[in-house]
């Protein structure tokens, strides 16, 4: 099973992204539990899930930074407009 591609993740909405992050964290927890009880059948899944989680969280952070970068620009435009009116 190949590692997931980040292009697949970029097409997700914010809601879907958050749901996948939560689901992946739950899967990792279950794998850790299986490992602790010695019932882990596919140890390579740790690598795949950690990789997927890193991708999801990276995209989420990129979107947060983009939103934060756009927000101050809107505030500056509003301040410029109010200063011009006075």
N, C-alpha and C positions, 0 to 999 in steps of 0.2 A: 504494500500500500504506500503510494508516494505521499510526501508531505503536502499539505494543502497549499494552494497558491494564494498570494495576497490579493490578486486581482478579483478573486471570487468574493473576498470580504469587502472590498471597496464599494461593491454594488448594493450592499445592504443598507436599509434605513437605520436610523439611530435606535429605534425600538428593537428591531431585529438584532442589531449589534449587541445591545444590552442583554437580550434574551440568550444569545449564544455565549456571551461571557459567563453568565450565571450557569448555564448548562454545562459548559466546559469545566468550570470550577467544581461543580457537583461530580462530574465524571472523574476528575482528578482525585477528589476525596474518596470516591468509591474504589478507585484503583489502589490508593494508599491503604484503605481498609482491607482490601483483598490481599495486598502484599503482607500486611501485618498478621493476617490469619492464615497465611501461606496457601491461598487459593488463587493466586495470580497466574493466569495462563499465558498472557501476552505481555511480557515486560516491555516490549518495544512501544507499547501504546503510551507510556509515560512521555517519551520523546515527542510523539505526534501531538499529544494533548498540550504539552507545554509550548510547543511550537505554535499551535493554533491559538492558544491563549495569548501568547506574545503578539501575534499578528492582530488579533481582535483588540487588544488593549492599545497597541500602537495606532491603529486607525481611530479608535475612540479619542486618544490624546491629540492626534492631528486635528480632528474635528473641533475639539475643545479650544485648541490654540487658534485655529482659524476663526472661530466664533468670537474669541476674546480680542483678536486683532481687528475684526470688523466692527465690534461694538464701540471702541473708543473713537474710531473715525466718524461714526454716526453722531456721537456726542459733540465732537469738534464742529461738525457741520451745523448742529443745532446752536451751539454757542456763537458761531460766526453769524448766523442769521439773526439772532437776538441782538447782537452788538450792532449790526448794520441798521436795525430798526430804530435804535436809540439815537 
